[in-house]
């Protein structure tokens, strides 16, 4: 049957580092990616765009996500879709971890 199947705790697969943003790619295919991120408080990503919709699932903490200039606070257990081609940025209100899923069509 091959490889043994085991479940993993998403929140434990990426660790916080002081003053840093840490990422770990879980799945990378030509049709999309699934990446875990851990952001220290105050860290973020500057405004940028992506050609595909992106689903952010916050696993721990709180983040402010601005989409086309409109800020949205997203907390542990919540999710937000960042639409394709809309400028967006992220800023850690407190340390937070997220799973980012991008599907390429």
C-alpha positions as CSV (number, residue, x, y, z in Angstrom):
1,X,0.0,0.0,0.0
2,X,3.0,2.3,0.2
3,X,3.4,5.3,2.6
4,X,1.6,5.2,6.0
5,X,-1.2,7.8,6.2
6,X,-0.9,10.1,9.2
7,X,-2.7,13.3,10.2
8,X,-0.7,16.5,11.1
9,X,-1.5,19.5,13.2
10,X,-1.2,22.5,10.9
11,X,-0.4,24.9,13.7
12,X,2.6,22.8,14.7
13,X,4.1,22.5,11.2
14,X,5.5,26.1,11.2
15,X,7.2,27.9,14.1
16,X,7.4,31.5,15.1
17,X,10.7,33.3,14.9
18,X,11.3,36.7,16.5
19,X,11.2,39.5,14.1
20,X,10.5,37.2,11.1
21,X,8.1,35.7,8.7
22,X,8.5,32.0,8.3
23,X,6.9,29.9,5.5
24,X,6.6,26.2,4.7
25,X,5.2,24.9,1.5
26,X,3.0,21.9,2.0
27,X,1.9,21.3,-1.5
28,X,3.1,22.8,-4.8
29,X,1.5,21.8,-8.1
30,X,1.1,23.6,-11.4
31,X,-2.6,24.0,-10.4
32,X,-1.9,25.6,-7.1
33,X,-0.1,25.8,-3.7
34,X,-0.8,25.4,-0.1
35,X,1.7,27.2,2.2
36,X,1.8,27.8,6.0
37,X,3.1,31.1,7.4
38,X,4.1,32.3,10.8
39,X,4.4,36.1,11.3
40,X,5.9,37.7,14.4
41,X,4.0,40.7,15.8
42,X,4.4,43.7,13.5
43,X,5.6,41.7,10.6
44,X,3.8,41.7,7.3
45,X,3.7,41.7,3.5
46,X,3.7,44.9,1.5
47,X,1.0,45.6,-0.9
48,X,1.1,43.4,-4.0
49,X,-1.3,41.6,-6.4
50,X,-1.6,38.0,-7.5
51,X,-3.2,36.6,-10.7
52,X,-5.3,34.0,-8.7
53,X,-7.8,34.1,-5.8
54,X,-6.1,33.2,-2.5
55,X,-7.8,31.7,0.6
56,X,-6.3,32.8,3.9
57,X,-7.2,30.6,6.9
58,X,-5.9,32.0,10.2
59,X,-4.8,29.2,12.5
60,X,-3.5,31.3,15.4
61,X,-3.5,35.0,16.4
62,X,-4.8,38.1,14.6
63,X,-3.9,39.7,11.2
64,X,-5.1,42.9,9.4
65,X,-5.5,42.2,5.7
66,X,-6.1,45.2,3.4
67,X,-7.7,44.5,0.1
68,X,-7.9,47.4,-2.3
69,X,-7.3,49.8,0.6
70,X,-10.0,48.3,2.9
71,X,-8.7,46.7,6.1
72,X,-10.2,43.6,7.5
73,X,-9.3,42.0,10.8
74,X,-9.1,38.2,10.6
75,X,-8.7,36.1,13.8
76,X,-7.9,32.5,14.7
77,X,-10.5,30.2,13.2
78,X,-11.6,32.7,10.5
79,X,-10.9,32.9,6.8
80,X,-10.9,35.5,4.0
81,X,-10.7,35.3,0.2
82,X,-8.3,37.7,-1.4
83,X,-9.6,38.2,-4.9
84,X,-7.3,37.9,-8.0
85,X,-5.7,41.0,-9.3
86,X,-6.8,43.1,-6.3
87,X,-3.9,44.8,-4.4
88,X,-3.6,43.4,-0.9
89,X,-1.2,43.6,2.1
90,X,-0.9,41.8,5.5
91,X,0.2,43.1,8.9
92,X,0.4,41.0,12.1
93,X,-1.6,42.7,14.9
94,X,-0.2,40.0,17.1
95,X,1.8,36.9,16.2
96,X,-0.3,34.8,13.8
97,X,-0.2,31.7,11.7
98,X,-2.1,31.2,8.5
99,X,-2.6,28.6,5.7
100,X,-2.6,30.2,2.3
101,X,-4.2,28.3,-0.5
102,X,-3.9,29.5,-4.1
103,X,-5.7,27.7,-7.0
104,X,-4.5,28.4,-10.5
105,X,-7.0,28.0,-13.2
